[in-house]
Structures are given as structure tokens and as C-alpha cells.
Amino acid sequence: MRRQFLTSTTALVLLLGAGNAYAGMDEAKAFLDKEIGPLSTLSRADQEKEMQWFIDAAKPFAGMEIKVVSETIATHSYESQVLAPAFSAITGIKVTHDTIQEGDVVEKIQTQMQTGQNLYDGWVNDSDLIGTHWRYQQVRNLTDWMAGDGKDVTNPNLDLKDFIGTSFTTAPDKKLYQLPDQQFANLYWFRYDWFNDEKNKADFKAKYGYDLGVPVNWSAYEDIAEFFTGREIDGKKVYGHMDYGKKDPSLGWRFTDAWLSMAGNGDKGIPNGLPVDEWGIKVDENSRPVGSCTARGGDTNGPASVYSIQKYLDWLKAYAPAEAQGMTFSESGPVPAQGAVAQQIFWYTAFTASMVDAGAKAVMNDDGTPKW
């Protein structure tokens, strides 16, 4: 049978699985041995106790089929290929976890909401959709659901305080609509070894008049990008910046993932500024959008926003590899691991794995520690 409702969470901790209806502690122990080991803060006895809860809670739902979808990144591939089969073996609940492009995830959510056709039962989607989920009310309000209809299938050991980012997935009504799965933490990345090279340090100081180091503002980032672009290191020309510019859904979140507010757009606040958020959209006292342009009280076309977009264009053209202009988010992410990029102002932790795997020898030391 299929569960016919739309639920949207950023993690499906309770509903992952794919396989047959035979389940039990032997399968749970095998999973703990292979995948968890000493990584958990729980003792082995407590781990097995929690597994027993899953086994017991799942009994009424043995044979149920659930479809889940997420974008294709390493974290979700692990969930799809490892956690889902393990959960099925333990619970007997069959879950198909598809991984597709992020733009397709959003398109399918929109289609399901508009048509009522049940494409998926569970969604791993960006917390940016919190406003949509709250306004349309087509997803489960997890706060009430976990305390009410879903209480019997909510892990009693689940502590929401363990999750990073719940303020971003809590709607203006103070209810939790999404549960964080993984974080697209957006960080500054740089080649630590190059920044500590004595010749690089001396040459930079001579040219710019201050020490080479992690930039504290945009102008310093630009100086560093200019300094390294075209510089020869270990026999090859390198670049001072990396980015992407291909027309693609991922180009949208290149800016919505805080790029405008990094330059000063919007009001200050966590998770978003009020009344003008990090996208420059102004909301009224009822959290309804009323305008994004400056003429309507917003800030999307304000000075900081214009500055940030211009710098994005300038840096992409002047300091990044030429092919970066034709790349998408997923194509550009692993490029710094090839060893020819000095820094990146807009780098996701989702690419950490590609920076330390077998294909990242150019940015790894012989002892297995990173050069970045």
C-alpha cells in the first residue's frame, strides 16, 4: 500500500528503508556493526535498544511502500544506497529513495502541490521552501504531528536540540515543518599551504602592503584573487578564484544562498532579517511578502545587492578558469580539488568528500592531511 499524503522534511529519519518485509534484530546488529561502530555517542546496548524500538514501531506498517526524493549529493546517495536498504531490512517498510537534480526536486514539489498527484511521500528539500510549506499547508506540521497522530512512530530518543538549523525550518507560526538532514554550510575555502609559502607571503606583502591571509573583506579577497591568478606554482599556472556561471537552476541559489546579504543586503537577524530578509524581500506584520525592489521597501536591487552581483561577474571573468563560466554548481564544486585554485569565497561543505578522496591528491599531503 502507499501512504497518500505529501510530507516535506529535510530529513526522513523515521521513514528510510527499502527491501522485503522480513525484519529483526539480526539485521539491526549487522547495520550497527558495519555502519555505526564506535561513531555513536550511545553505548552499544542503547543502540540496540533504539533499534528494537524501530522494529516494534514498524510492525503495523510491514510491507508499506514509501517514495522519497532528494537532490543528488554524496550525503543523499549514502541515504539512498546504504541507509534505505538497512532501514528496510530492520523494519520491513519498503522505501524507494530517488536522487535527482535539485531543480527537478523543486519542479516535482510544485507539480504535486498544484495537481494533487502524489509523486512522492517524503521530500528532502531546501529550507528555503519553509514559507511555501507554511502558506500552502500541504505538508505535515511536524511539531503537532510528532506530538499527535505521529507520536507512536516518533523515536522517543529524538531530541530536536541535536539538529542544527531548526530555526530555518520553523515557520512564523512557530511550528516545525522540516527536520534538518544535512547542511549546505557556505564557507570560505583556501590553500593553506600556498598562503603560508614564504615567497608567496613576501611577494604579496611587497605588492599590496599587508600580509597574505584569510581576507576580512571583499577588497582583500579581490587582491588575493588577482595575486594568484596567472602565478606559477609547482610548474603550472593557477587561479585566484573559482565559481560557476552556466544557466541552470543551480545558478539561482548561487545568489539566494546568502550572496546578497554577504554584501550587506537586507536587515540583520537570524534566521532572516525582519522586515527585509536576506533575499531583499520585505514582509508585513503577518510575514507576507509585500515587495522586493527598493521602491516597495525591499532591497533586492539595493546598493549592496548590485555590488555583490557585479563582483560575482567581475571575479568569474577575471580570476576563475575560463571553463567555469559554462559550469553548474555540481560541476564546479570538485574543481578546487584538482589543485589549481587558491581560494573560493562561496564553497559548500557538501564538497568536502571530494576534497579528501582518492581523486584529491593534488590538495592532500602524503600523511593524509589536507593542504587546504
URJO-V762588 format. One record per run of one state. SS is the DSSP state (~ for helix, > for strand, _ for the rest). FROM is the first residue (numbers start at 0). TO is the last residue. Records with the same first field share a line. If there is no record, write none. Layout:
SS: FROM-TO ; FROM-TO
//
This chain:
_: 0-0 ; 2-5 ; 9-23 ; 39-42 ; 61-63 ; 71-72 ; 91-92 ; 100-100 ; 115-120 ; 124-125 ; 136-140 ; 147-149 ; 153-158 ; 162-164 ; 170-174 ; 176-184 ; 190-190 ; 195-196 ; 208-216 ; 228-230 ; 233-234 ; 237-237 ; 239-247 ; 256-257 ; 262-274 ; 276-280 ; 283-287 ; 291-292 ; 296-301 ; 319-320 ; 326-327 ; 333-333 ; 338-339 ; 341-341 ; 351-351 ; 355-356 ; 364-368 ; 370-371
>: 1-1 ; 6-8 ; 64-70 ; 93-99 ; 121-123 ; 169-169 ; 175-175 ; 185-189 ; 231-232 ; 235-236 ; 238-238 ; 275-275 ; 281-282 ; 288-290 ; 340-340 ; 342-347 ; 363-363 ; 369-369
~: 24-38 ; 43-60 ; 73-90 ; 101-114 ; 126-135 ; 141-146 ; 150-152 ; 159-161 ; 165-168 ; 191-194 ; 197-207 ; 217-227 ; 248-255 ; 258-261 ; 293-295 ; 302-318 ; 321-325 ; 328-332 ; 334-337 ; 348-350 ; 352-354 ; 357-362
//
